[in-house]
């Protein structure tokens, strides 16, 4: 007789699209976090060189947030919130490193951080999909797509603003 396709994300492919998007975003963030965790002293030195106070704390926080947010996004757990951590991390990277370099990544521009941020906001709008913790808990469709996307963007940018205001000062030009 055939498989009954009664769930919207099964019929239109959005469940698979969300799964692929979560895999890319979550996997990328876990990889970055593990890299930072494995090289905490080097990461701390880099944070200090770009103007952060308490660079060891920044390195530890960066590793923890990237691994935690990556794992949550990968699992599809608390998706608007976990995706906002990606937006916030990328907004900090944009402001502290990439903003003055233009768009293209080949010149240290903001192309990559912009793409990851856009993907995180799109994931929130789309929802984590059928194959997610949020779906298993019945919270995957709370709010509207626009509302979830706005929540992710606003929380991410606000978190970045707080971190930058608290810990970062633009280094003097050399």
C-alpha positions as CSV (number, residue, x, y, z in Angstrom):
1,X,0.0,0.0,0.0
2,X,2.8,2.5,0.6
3,X,3.9,4.8,3.3
4,X,1.5,7.4,4.6
5,X,3.1,10.9,4.3
6,X,1.0,12.8,6.8
7,X,3.7,14.9,8.5
8,X,4.4,18.1,6.7
9,X,8.2,17.9,7.1
10,X,8.1,14.4,5.5
11,X,6.1,15.6,2.5
12,X,8.0,18.7,1.7
13,X,11.5,17.6,2.7
14,X,11.9,20.3,5.4
15,X,12.7,17.6,8.0
16,X,15.6,16.4,6.0
17,X,16.7,20.0,5.2
18,X,16.7,20.8,8.9
19,X,18.7,17.7,9.7
20,X,21.3,18.6,7.0
21,X,21.5,22.2,8.2
22,X,21.8,21.1,11.9
23,X,24.5,18.7,10.9
24,X,26.6,21.3,9.2
25,X,26.1,24.0,11.8
26,X,26.4,21.8,14.8
27,X,29.4,19.8,13.4
28,X,31.2,23.0,12.5
29,X,30.7,24.5,15.9
30,X,31.7,21.4,17.8
31,X,34.9,21.2,15.6
32,X,35.8,24.8,16.4
33,X,35.1,24.3,20.1
34,X,37.3,21.2,20.3
35,X,40.1,23.0,18.4
36,X,39.9,25.9,20.9
37,X,39.8,23.5,23.9
38,X,42.8,21.5,22.7
39,X,44.9,24.7,22.3
40,X,43.6,26.9,25.2
41,X,46.9,28.7,25.7
42,X,47.2,29.5,22.0
43,X,43.5,30.5,21.8
44,X,44.0,32.7,24.9
45,X,47.0,34.4,23.2
46,X,44.9,35.1,20.1
47,X,42.0,36.5,22.1
48,X,44.5,38.8,23.9
49,X,46.0,39.9,20.5
50,X,42.6,41.0,19.2
51,X,41.8,43.1,22.3
52,X,40.0,40.9,24.8
53,X,40.6,41.2,28.5
54,X,40.7,38.0,30.5
55,X,41.9,36.0,27.5
56,X,42.1,32.7,29.3
57,X,38.4,33.0,30.4
58,X,37.5,34.0,26.8
59,X,39.3,30.9,25.4
60,X,37.5,28.6,27.9
61,X,34.1,30.2,27.3
62,X,34.6,30.1,23.6
63,X,35.4,26.3,23.7
64,X,32.4,25.6,26.0
65,X,29.9,27.7,24.1
66,X,31.0,26.4,20.7
67,X,30.9,22.7,21.8
68,X,27.6,23.2,23.8
69,X,25.8,25.2,21.2
70,X,27.1,22.9,18.4
71,X,25.9,19.8,20.3
72,X,22.5,21.4,21.0
73,X,22.0,22.4,17.4
74,X,23.1,19.0,16.2
75,X,20.5,17.4,18.4
76,X,17.9,19.9,17.6
77,X,17.5,20.9,21.2
78,X,16.3,24.4,22.3
79,X,16.9,25.3,18.7
80,X,16.2,29.1,18.7
81,X,18.4,29.5,21.8
82,X,21.2,27.2,20.7
83,X,21.2,28.8,17.2
84,X,21.4,32.3,18.9
85,X,24.7,31.2,20.5
86,X,26.0,30.7,16.9
87,X,24.8,34.1,15.9
88,X,26.3,35.7,19.0
89,X,29.7,33.9,18.5
90,X,29.7,35.0,14.8
91,X,28.7,38.6,15.7
92,X,31.7,38.8,18.0
93,X,34.0,37.3,15.3
94,X,32.6,39.8,12.8
95,X,33.2,42.8,15.0
96,X,36.6,41.9,16.4
97,X,38.3,40.3,13.3
98,X,36.4,40.4,10.1
99,X,34.5,43.7,9.8
100,X,37.3,45.9,8.4
101,X,38.3,43.3,5.8
102,X,35.3,43.5,3.5
103,X,33.2,40.6,2.5
104,X,35.4,37.8,1.0
105,X,36.9,35.2,3.3
106,X,40.1,35.1,1.2
107,X,40.9,38.5,2.7
108,X,39.7,37.6,6.2
109,X,36.4,39.2,5.4
110,X,33.0,38.4,7.0
111,X,31.6,36.0,4.3
112,X,32.0,32.9,6.5
113,X,30.6,34.4,9.7
114,X,27.7,35.9,7.8
115,X,26.9,32.6,6.2
116,X,26.9,30.7,9.5
117,X,24.8,33.4,11.1
118,X,22.3,33.4,8.3
119,X,22.1,29.6,8.4
120,X,21.5,29.7,12.2
121,X,18.6,32.2,11.7
122,X,17.2,30.2,8.8
123,X,17.3,27.0,11.0
124,X,15.3,28.7,13.6
125,X,12.7,29.8,11.1
126,X,12.5,26.4,9.5
127,X,12.5,24.6,12.8
128,X,14.7,21.7,13.9
129,X,12.6,19.2,12.0
130,X,11.1,15.8,12.7
131,X,14.4,14.2,13.7
132,X,15.1,16.4,16.7
133,X,14.9,16.6,20.5
134,X,12.6,19.6,20.2
135,X,10.2,17.5,18.0
136,X,10.3,14.7,20.5
137,X,9.3,17.1,23.2
138,X,6.6,18.7,21.1
139,X,8.1,22.2,21.1
140,X,9.5,22.3,17.6
141,X,6.7,24.4,16.2
142,X,6.2,26.9,19.0
143,X,5.9,30.4,17.7
144,X,5.9,31.5,14.1
145,X,8.9,31.0,11.8
146,X,9.5,34.8,11.7
147,X,9.2,35.0,15.5
148,X,11.7,32.2,16.0
149,X,14.1,33.7,13.5
150,X,13.8,37.1,15.2
151,X,14.4,35.6,18.6
152,X,17.5,33.9,17.4
153,X,18.9,37.0,15.8
154,X,18.0,39.4,18.7
155,X,19.4,37.1,21.4
156,X,22.5,36.4,19.5
157,X,23.3,40.0,18.7
158,X,22.4,41.1,22.3
159,X,24.7,38.4,23.8
160,X,27.5,39.5,21.5
161,X,27.0,43.2,22.5
162,X,27.2,42.3,26.2
163,X,30.4,40.3,25.7
164,X,32.0,43.0,23.6
165,X,31.0,45.8,26.0
166,X,32.3,43.8,29.0
167,X,35.5,42.2,27.6
168,X,36.7,43.8,24.4
169,X,38.4,47.0,23.4
170,X,39.6,47.6,19.9
171,X,43.4,47.3,19.8
172,X,45.4,50.4,18.9
173,X,46.5,50.5,15.3
174,X,50.1,49.3,14.9
